[in-house]
Amino acid sequence: MESCHHCSEALCTRKVPIFASLSEEDLAKISTMIKHRKYRKGQALILEEQPSETLFIVREGYVKLLKITAQGKEQILRVLSTGEFFGELSIFNSGETSNFSAYALEDTDVCLLTKRDMELIIQENPDISLKLLQSITKRLAATENLAQSLATNDPEIRIAYMILELGRKYGKADQDQERIKIRLPLSREEMANYVGVTRETISRKFSKFEQAGIIELNGTRELTICDIQKLNDYVD
């Protein structure tokens, strides 16, 4: 593990929205507090019920947050990418244990801030508390939307919602601005775990959407949304 001031241009701080309003001087101070760690694909960053007093910031790569269901299946809660973070609740509560596990979806660089350092940062920059609260509120809203989507028995609605979410977070518009190309951070099995269906159902519904001209598949890790309105029609 190394101090993040060795990272080029203190990328850990520059990429995090909650630090966006800080001066270059403040960013430089924070970068000296941050530790930098690399995780291999499939490696755990933290396990459910494990004590933690650390803020984890994704510098590069993807991290999945998950819980294990009573049936022993993996339920993916969120996928985080560059600039996103987790562990913020431990900053406000002492003795907090993680209510989910986190795993690297690919080789991933992560920046770490301790509870003690975050408390010092917040004391000097109180507006960060508000930004943390805004971030938590957005996540709660996203979790409610996911729960509402999963409440339906129709797998097509669940899968359409997932594609829209992946497009919103990871999609890039094509040159014609009509199509959205997504580099998928999840495998077919992980997407199935995300929406609570089988891998076979994912493959079958993807094929149906592709035949209908709604999406286009290129291998297992690239998907293009061709008709976003039809996807929205499923969800609405």
Disulfide bonds with the S-S distance in Angstrom:
Cys12-Cys111 1.63
